[in-house]
Amino acid sequence: MALTAQQLADLMPDATQLESNEPEMESSLHYAQLALLVSCLEWLWRDRTDFFIGANLTIYSSRQQLKNQDCRGTDFFLVKNTQKRPRKSWVVWEEDGRYPDLIIELLSDSTAEVDRGLKKDLYQDRFRTHEYFWFSPDSLEFAGFRLISQKYEPIAPNQAGRLWSESLDLYLGIYDGQLRYFTSEGQLVLTSAEDALQSQQRVKQLAEQLRSLGVEPKA
């Protein structure tokens, strides 16, 4: 027999085992985009243990919302200065009242209106999330906002059309039809697979240069 939200809250006062209640993503494009955002940042910050990335996870912001079954999830969110460990959901009252520092929503036909309106207001007024971005894997619509004087103000793009994130200390921009991270110098942040491939190419180029000089590289 399934437990009601009220029974669940009563049985689990610490709420650390609350499962996420998010629906599956809209399409394979959305899955691929979400995986890319997570994998790139995880690889870039592979030596860090002070952050948590939530991917298609529910954010439980209050016990009352849990009881009312009115909890909100995001496609991608980042919390800094917290312990990097697995979580089934993000439970604000079990995380010292911490809300995400950055949120990215992937727009779809069924969610775009809510993402641009209701969720934007929620992240601004209740979550007080410092930065909010949205991106459509289908139309490539891309926008970003930063909390200034308690209101979201649009983030101005640079000459390349990228938006600077203070939370990430990186740019966000569109590359090859996907939302990617870029360093302050404009370099693309690679996945681990891309990084390995680039390293192999550098080794190959170096070997070719040595052979052109009459030096056979060691195996």
N, C-alpha and C positions, 0 to 999 in steps of 0.2 A: 504494500500500500504506500503510495507516494505521500510524503509529508507536505503540509502546507507551509508557506513562507513563515507564518507565525510559529508553527511547531518547530521549524528549523531554527529560527532565531532563539527560541526558548531552550532548545536542546544544545545549541552551540553558542554559549555566551561569548566565547572568544572569537568566533566567526572565522578562524583561520582556515577552515576546510570548506568554506563556501565555494561551490563550483561556479564557473562562468556560465552565463545563460545567453550567450550570443548566438544568433543564427549563422549559418554558413555564408560565406562570401558570395557575391553576386555572380562572378564568372571566373574563368581561368586567368583572365587578365588581372583581376583583383588579387587572386591568390599569388600570382607571380610578383606583382608589385609589392605586396605586403612582405613576402619572403625576401625580396631584394632589400627593402628598407631595413629589415631586421638583420640580415646576414652581413650587410656592409658595415653597419654600425658595430655589431658584435666583433667583427674582424678588426676594425679600426681601433676599438677600445679593448682588445683582447687581454691586455695587461692590467685592466682596471677591474675593481670589484665593488665600486661605489655607485652603481646605477642599476635600474630595473627597466626593461623594455616589455611593455604589454602589447600583445598582438591579438586582436579580436577578442579581448577579454572584457568582462563586466567590471565596472567600477561601482562598488557598493559604498555610497557616501553617507548613509545614515540607517539606523535600525528601522526607523519609520518607513523609509523607502523600501526596505527589504520586506516589511510586513505588508506594504501596499503593492508589492511586486512591481514597483515603479523605478527600477534601477537602470542605469545607463551604461552602455559599453562604448568603446571606441575601437577604431580599426588599428591604430598605432598610438601608443603613448610612451613617454619617457619620464621617469622619476629619477632625479639625481640625488646624490648624498644619501643613499639608502643601501641596504645590503643586497648584493647580487645573489639571489637564490630563487629556486623555482617557486611559483605561486599559482594557485588555481584560479585566482581572481585578485583584484586589488580592493582591499577592505580598508577604507579610510580610517575608521576608528581603531583599527589594529595596527596602523602604520603612523602613529603619532599625529594623526590628523592631516597627513600629507596628501595633497592632490598632485596630479601630473604637472610637470614643468612645461611640457610640450605635448601637443596632440595633433595628429594628422588623420583626417578622415578621407577615405577614398569614395568619391561620389559615384552614385549609380542612379538609374532612373527611379528606383524606389526610395532612395534615401536623400537625394540631393536637396530637396526642399527643406527637410528637417535639418540636414547638416549646415545649410546656409542660414537657417533661421533659429529654430528652437535650440539646437545644440550649441550654436555660436553664443546665444544668450546665456545658456547654462554654463558654458566654460568661462564666460566673462564674469557673470554675476555671482555664481555659487562656487565654482571650482577655483576661480581666480587664476586660471592657468595662464602662464606668462605669454606663451605663443601658441597660436592655432593656425594650422594650414589645412587646405583641402586641395585634392587633386583628382581629376577624372581620368582613369586609364583609357576611357573610350574617346572623349572629346579633347583631352589634354588641358581642360580648364584647370587653372592653377592660381591660388591666391593665398596670402598669408597675413596674419594680424598679430600685433603685439599689444599687450596691456599697458596703456599709458594713462595715468590719472584715472584708473578704474574703468577705462573704456578701451575696447579694441580699436586700434588705428591700423590702417593698411600699411604693410611693409613695402617700401619703395624698391623696385628691382634695380639691379645694377645694369651696366651697358649690355651684359650678356643675357639679361632677363631673369637673373637668379635672385633669390631672396635670402638675405643674411639671417641666420638664426643665432641669437645670443645664447640660447640654451645649449645648442650643439657646438657652438663656435665653428660652424660650417655654413656654407651656402646650400640651399636647396634649389634645384633647377631641373629642367627637362633635358634628357639626353637619350637619343635613339628611342623616343616614344615612351620613356619611363622617367619617373621621378627619382633623381639621384642626389647624392651628397657631393659637394666640391669643397676643397680646402680654400683658405683665404687667398691663396695664390691662383686659384682657379683650376687646380688639378682634380681630376675625377677620383673619388674614393672607390677603391676596388673591392670586390669580394675576394675571399680567400682563393677561389679558383682562378679568377682573373689575375690576381697577384702572382700565383704560381706560374701561370702561362707567360706572364710578362717576364718573370725571372728566367724561365727557360729560353725565351727569345733573346734576352740579353746575353746569356751564356753562349747561345748559338752564334750570335753576332760577334762576340769576342773571339770565339774559335775561328771564325772565318777571317777575321782581321789578322790573327796570328798566322794562319796558313798563308795569307797573302804576303806575309813577311818571311815566309820560309820556315816558320816554326810550327811543329806539329804539337798541338795541345795534349797534355796528359789526359788519360781517360779518367 
